[in-house]
């Protein structure tokens, strides 16, 4: 089911979003100051292209003061506008039963578009493995 949703999403919204975020990432990477913001744009581009079966996870211990400053600058100059656009598109998509999965994907993008620093994108399976208790195997004599 994820594959079907991802293919439909890519054809309807994923490709234009991917190309937009990717182009922004290239422009941002042209300067040293914009390099970290370009990396975040590439992260958004990949998630926007294929969102189903993937989750956004806050990385514990990743970030700190530099991520906070990066998120603040991103939020002011790009994040708020990107998030509003994704939320509006998500709400419009959710008006139909068929559009609900796409609306949810848009809203997931809105959350990541607000503050991308200090977050990573994992497959659902990787995220489940992160939260499973690790088994300790003790070998006996």
C-alpha positions in Angstrom: 0.0 0.0 0.0 2.9 2.4 0.8 4.3 1.9 -2.6 1.0 2.8 -4.3 0.6 5.9 -2.1 4.2 7.0 -2.7 3.9 6.6 -6.5 0.6 8.5 -6.5 2.1 11.2 -4.2 5.2 11.5 -6.4 3.1 12.0 -9.5 0.7 14.5 -8.0 2.8 16.5 -5.5 6.1 14.8 -4.7 8.0 15.6 -7.9 7.2 19.4 -7.9 8.0 19.6 -4.2 11.2 17.6 -4.6 12.4 19.8 -7.5 11.6 23.0 -5.6 13.4 22.0 -2.4 16.3 20.6 -4.5 16.7 23.8 -6.4 16.6 25.8 -3.2 19.2 23.5 -1.7 21.6 24.0 -4.7 21.2 27.8 -4.4 21.7 27.7 -0.7 24.8 25.6 -1.0 26.5 28.2 -3.3 27.6 30.1 -0.2 29.4 28.9 2.9 26.9 30.5 5.2 24.0 28.9 3.3 25.5 25.4 3.3 23.8 24.1 6.4 20.5 25.4 5.2 21.0 23.8 1.8 21.6 20.4 3.5 18.2 20.9 5.3 16.6 21.7 2.0 17.9 18.5 0.5 16.6 16.5 3.5 13.1 18.1 2.9 13.4 17.3 -0.8 14.0 13.6 -0.2 11.1 13.4 2.3 8.8 15.4 0.1 9.4 13.0 -2.8 8.6 9.7 -0.9 7.0 10.4 2.5 4.9 7.3 3.1 6.5 4.7 5.3 8.9 7.2 6.8 8.8 9.2 10.0 10.5 12.4 11.3 12.5 11.8 14.5 14.2 14.3 16.8 17.7 13.1 17.3 18.5 13.1 21.1 21.7 15.0 21.8 21.9 16.3 18.2 21.8 20.0 17.8 22.5 22.2 20.7 23.0 25.9 20.3 23.9 25.8 16.6 20.7 23.8 15.7 18.6 26.2 17.8 20.1 29.2 15.9 19.7 27.4 12.6 16.1 26.5 13.4 15.4 30.1 14.4 16.8 31.6 11.2 15.1 28.9 9.1 11.8 29.5 10.9 11.9 33.2 10.3 13.0 33.2 6.6 11.5 30.0 5.3 10.0 27.6 7.8 6.8 29.5 8.7 5.9 30.1 5.1 6.6 26.5 4.0 4.7 25.1 7.0 1.6 27.3 6.2 1.7 26.2 2.6 1.9 22.6 3.6 -0.9 22.9 6.2 -3.2 24.6 3.7 -2.5 22.0 1.1 -3.0 19.3 3.7 -6.4 20.7 4.8 -7.6 20.9 1.2 -6.5 17.4 0.5 -8.3 16.1 3.6 -11.6 17.4 2.3 -11.9 14.2 0.3 -11.6 10.6 1.6 -9.1 9.7 -1.2 -7.0 12.8 -0.3 -6.7 12.1 3.4 -3.4 10.1 3.2 -2.0 12.9 1.1 -3.2 15.5 3.5 -1.5 13.7 6.4 1.7 13.6 4.3 1.5 17.3 3.7 1.1 17.9 7.4 4.1 15.8 8.3 6.0 17.9 5.8 4.8 21.1 7.6 6.2 19.9 10.9 9.6 19.2 9.4 9.5 22.4 7.4 9.2 24.5 10.6 12.4 23.3 12.3 14.5 20.8 10.3 17.7 21.1 12.3 18.2 18.3 14.8 15.8 16.0 13.1 16.3 12.9 10.9 14.0 10.9 8.7 13.8 7.1 9.3 11.8 4.3 7.8 9.0 3.1 10.0 10.9 -0.2 10.5 14.1 1.7 11.6 12.0 3.8 14.0 10.4 0.6 15.5 13.9 -0.9 16.0 15.1 2.2 17.8 12.3 1.8 20.4 12.6 -1.9 21.0 14.5 -3.0 24.1 17.8 -4.4 23.3 18.3 -8.0 24.3 21.5 -8.9 26.2 22.8 -12.3 25.4 25.0 -13.8 28.1 26.9 -16.8 27.2 27.3 -19.4 29.9 30.3 -21.6 30.7 
